[in-house]
Amino acid sequence: MIELKHVYSGYGNNIVHEDISFRIEPSQIVAIVGGSGSGKTTLLKLILFLLRPKSGSVVFDNEIVDYQNQDKIQQLRDKIGVVFQFNALFNSMSSVENVMYPVLKKTSLSRDMAFKNALIKLNMVGFENVWRYPGDLSGGMKKKVALARALALEPRILILDEPTSGLDPISADEFDKLLKAINKELGTTILMVTHDIASLKIANKVLVLYNKKIIFDDKPSLLKTSKHPWIEAFIKGQRGHCYD
């Protein structure tokens, strides 16, 4: 579905990635991990077509992305839903209105149809208080509304930036199970950046970024076999016991 081939990326003279290659298959759950400044956010920008590689290519559905064709780029972006780290909900809108927003903005559906679609998506993520405003919601509830909004246009790919950040362990586990259920029921490809090693248990594959390179591209269960110092330290950190 998405493939990066020998990509170099960066800003000006600052190189962030050097010769990185990987492939994300349809319906996979892929986790991206790495230390601060390792290029995780830049990698998301590449996948969202917000940043053009300095060299190498990005492939979507076996077709090399043409960055000169902005209409085509927008069509590709419309196939991707995003859940931001801090949710980015509109505080002046109720929860259901937040989920309606992308549908009303990007489609010709009526407000009534957008409302019904929003109720379906909110029900899918287990959220009931549809008229409550973001300011009245807990962190876990905001995550659910943000997830419902990202699913509103039924994207083929769902990207999440630190989805369990700020959640207690029970809420984090609940959100992980929700993502797994969505992946199973809808077949949505999921790509998440995370520091939470416990969340890796739902992934089919883990990409580890370190020193401008991808140093690991395999099943999460194989992380414990790596002898790389950063990966060893990561596994031995908080909640790393899930790979004992």
C-alpha positions as CSV (number, residue, x, y, z in Angstrom):
1,M,0.0,0.0,0.0
2,I,2.7,2.5,1.1
3,E,6.3,2.1,0.4
4,L,9.4,4.3,0.9
5,K,12.4,3.4,-1.3
6,H,15.8,4.7,-0.4
7,V,14.4,8.0,1.0
8,Y,16.6,10.8,2.2
9,S,14.7,13.6,3.9
10,G,15.3,16.8,5.9
11,Y,15.0,20.6,6.0
12,G,17.6,22.7,4.3
13,N,21.0,21.2,5.1
14,N,19.7,19.2,8.0
15,I,19.3,15.6,7.0
16,V,16.7,13.7,9.1
17,H,16.5,10.4,7.3
18,E,19.3,8.6,5.4
19,D,18.4,5.9,2.9
20,I,15.3,4.5,4.7
21,S,13.2,1.9,3.0
22,F,10.1,0.1,4.3
23,R,6.7,-1.1,3.1
24,I,3.3,-1.0,4.8
25,E,0.8,-3.6,3.6
26,P,-3.0,-3.2,3.5
27,S,-4.7,-3.8,6.9
28,Q,-1.5,-3.9,8.8
29,I,-1.0,-2.2,12.2
30,V,2.4,-0.6,12.1
31,A,4.1,1.2,15.1
32,I,6.9,3.7,14.8
33,V,9.2,4.2,17.8
34,G,12.3,6.1,18.4
35,G,13.9,8.6,20.7
36,S,13.3,12.3,20.7
37,G,14.6,13.9,17.5
38,S,14.8,10.6,15.7
39,G,12.6,11.8,12.8
40,K,9.2,10.2,13.7
41,T,7.2,13.4,13.0
42,T,9.1,14.0,9.8
43,L,8.3,10.4,8.7
44,L,4.6,11.1,9.2
45,K,5.0,14.2,7.1
46,L,6.5,12.1,4.3
47,I,3.6,9.6,4.5
48,L,1.0,12.5,4.6
49,F,2.7,14.0,1.5
50,L,3.4,17.2,3.4
51,L,7.2,16.8,2.8
52,R,8.9,15.9,-0.4
53,P,11.9,13.6,-0.1
54,K,15.3,15.0,-1.0
55,S,15.9,11.8,-2.9
56,G,14.3,8.4,-3.2
57,S,10.6,7.8,-3.8
58,V,7.3,7.3,-2.0
59,V,4.9,4.8,-3.5
60,F,1.2,4.5,-2.9
61,D,-0.8,1.6,-4.3
62,N,2.3,0.6,-6.5
63,E,2.4,4.1,-8.0
64,I,5.2,6.6,-7.4
65,V,3.9,9.8,-5.9
66,D,4.1,12.7,-8.2
67,Y,4.6,15.8,-6.1
68,Q,4.0,18.1,-9.0
69,N,0.4,17.0,-9.3
70,Q,-1.3,18.7,-6.3
71,D,-4.7,17.5,-7.3
72,K,-3.5,13.9,-7.1
73,I,-1.7,14.6,-3.8
74,Q,-4.9,15.9,-2.3
75,Q,-6.8,12.8,-3.5
76,L,-4.2,10.6,-1.7
77,R,-4.5,12.7,1.5
78,D,-8.2,12.2,1.4
79,K,-7.7,8.5,1.9
80,I,-5.9,9.1,5.2
81,G,-7.4,9.9,8.6
82,V,-5.3,11.5,11.3
83,V,-5.6,11.5,15.1
84,F,-3.3,14.2,16.5
85,Q,-1.4,13.9,19.8
86,F,-3.5,16.6,21.4
87,N,-6.7,15.6,19.6
88,A,-7.1,19.1,17.9
89,L,-10.9,19.2,18.6
90,F,-12.9,22.4,18.0
91,N,-13.8,23.6,21.5
92,S,-16.7,25.6,20.2
93,M,-18.4,22.5,18.7
94,S,-20.1,19.6,20.4
95,S,-18.6,16.2,20.0
96,V,-21.0,15.2,17.3
97,E,-20.4,18.4,15.4
98,N,-16.6,17.8,15.5
99,V,-17.2,14.5,13.8
100,M,-19.6,16.0,11.3
101,Y,-17.1,18.7,10.3
102,P,-14.9,16.9,7.8
103,V,-17.9,15.3,6.1
104,L,-19.6,18.7,5.7
105,K,-16.3,20.3,4.5
106,K,-15.2,17.7,2.0
107,T,-18.4,16.1,0.7
108,S,-21.8,17.1,-0.6
109,L,-23.7,15.1,2.0
110,S,-26.6,16.9,3.7
111,R,-26.3,18.0,7.3
112,D,-28.8,15.3,8.3
113,M,-26.7,12.5,6.6
114,A,-23.5,13.9,8.2
115,F,-25.2,13.8,11.6
116,K,-26.3,10.2,11.1
117,N,-22.8,9.2,9.9
118,A,-21.2,11.0,13.0
119,L,-23.5,9.0,15.3
120,I,-22.4,5.8,13.7
121,K,-18.7,6.6,14.1
122,L,-19.2,7.7,17.7
123,N,-21.0,4.6,18.5
124,M,-18.3,2.6,16.8
125,V,-15.7,4.0,19.2
126,G,-18.0,3.6,22.2
127,F,-18.8,7.3,22.8
128,E,-22.4,8.1,24.0
129,N,-22.4,11.8,25.2
130,V,-22.6,13.2,21.7
131,W,-23.7,16.7,22.6
132,R,-21.0,17.3,25.2
133,Y,-18.2,19.8,24.4
134,P,-14.5,18.9,24.4
135,G,-13.9,21.1,27.5
136,D,-16.2,18.8,29.4
137,L,-14.5,15.5,28.4
138,S,-11.7,13.5,30.0
139,G,-8.6,12.7,28.1
140,G,-9.8,9.3,27.1
141,M,-13.2,10.6,25.8
142,K,-11.4,13.3,23.7
143,K,-9.3,10.5,22.1
144,K,-12.5,8.7,21.2
145,V,-14.1,11.7,19.6
146,A,-10.9,12.5,17.7
147,L,-10.8,8.9,16.5
148,A,-14.4,9.0,15.4
149,R,-13.7,12.2,13.5
150,A,-10.7,10.6,11.8
151,L,-12.9,7.7,10.7
152,A,-15.7,10.0,9.5
153,L,-14.7,9.9,5.8
154,E,-13.9,6.1,6.1
155,P,-10.2,6.4,5.3
156,R,-8.1,3.5,4.1
157,I,-5.3,4.5,6.4
158,L,-5.4,5.8,9.9
159,I,-2.4,7.7,11.4
160,L,-2.2,8.3,15.1
161,D,0.5,10.4,16.8
162,E,1.1,9.2,20.4
163,P,-2.5,7.8,20.8
164,T,-2.1,6.7,24.4
165,S,-0.2,9.8,25.6
166,G,-1.7,11.3,28.7
167,L,-3.9,8.2,29.4
168,D,-3.7,6.1,32.5
169,P,-2.8,2.4,31.9
170,I,-6.4,1.1,31.9
171,S,-7.6,3.8,29.5
172,A,-4.5,3.2,27.3
173,D,-5.2,-0.5,27.1
174,E,-8.9,0.2,26.3
175,F,-7.8,2.5,23.5
176,D,-5.4,-0.1,22.1
177,K,-8.2,-2.7,22.0
178,L,-10.4,-0.2,20.2
179,L,-7.8,0.3,17.5
180,K,-7.4,-3.4,17.1
181,A,-11.2,-3.8,16.8
182,I,-11.4,-1.1,14.1
183,N,-8.6,-2.7,12.2
184,K,-10.3,-6.1,12.4
185,E,-13.8,-4.9,11.5
186,L,-13.0,-2.3,8.9
187,G,-9.7,-3.5,7.5
188,T,-8.2,-0.1,8.1
189,T,-4.5,0.2,7.8
190,I,-3.2,1.8,11.0
191,L,0.1,3.6,11.5
192,M,0.9,4.9,15.0
193,V,3.8,6.8,16.5
194,T,4.2,5.8,20.1
195,H,6.5,5.8,23.1
196,D,4.3,3.2,24.9
197,I,5.9,-0.2,24.5
198,A,2.7,-1.9,25.8
199,S,0.8,-0.6,22.7
200,L,3.2,-2.5,20.4
201,K,1.4,-5.8,21.3
202,I,-1.4,-4.8,18.8
203,A,1.0,-4.1,16.0
204,N,1.9,-6.5,13.2
205,K,5.2,-4.7,12.6
206,V,7.4,-2.2,14.4
207,L,9.7,0.4,12.8
208,V,12.5,1.7,15.0
209,L,14.2,5.0,14.0
210,Y,17.7,5.7,15.3
211,N,20.4,8.0,14.1
212,K,18.6,8.8,10.8
213,K,18.2,5.1,10.0
214,I,15.6,2.4,10.5
215,I,17.4,-0.1,12.7
216,F,14.5,-2.5,13.1
217,D,11.6,-3.6,10.8
218,D,9.9,-6.7,12.1
219,K,7.4,-8.2,14.4
220,P,7.2,-6.7,17.9
221,S,7.9,-10.0,19.5
222,L,11.3,-10.0,17.9
223,L,12.4,-6.8,19.6
224,K,13.7,-8.7,22.5
225,T,16.2,-10.5,20.2
226,S,17.8,-7.2,19.1
227,K,21.2,-6.4,20.6
228,H,21.0,-2.7,19.7
229,P,21.6,-0.7,22.9
230,W,18.7,1.7,22.2
231,I,16.2,-1.1,21.7
232,E,17.5,-3.0,24.7
233,A,17.0,0.2,26.8
234,F,13.6,0.7,25.4
235,I,12.4,-2.8,26.2
236,K,13.7,-2.5,29.8
237,G,11.9,0.7,30.3
238,Q,8.4,1.4,31.8
239,R,5.8,-1.3,30.8
240,G,8.5,-3.2,29.0
241,H,7.7,-6.2,31.1
242,C,5.0,-7.1,28.5
243,Y,7.9,-8.5,26.4
244,D,9.4,-10.6,29.1
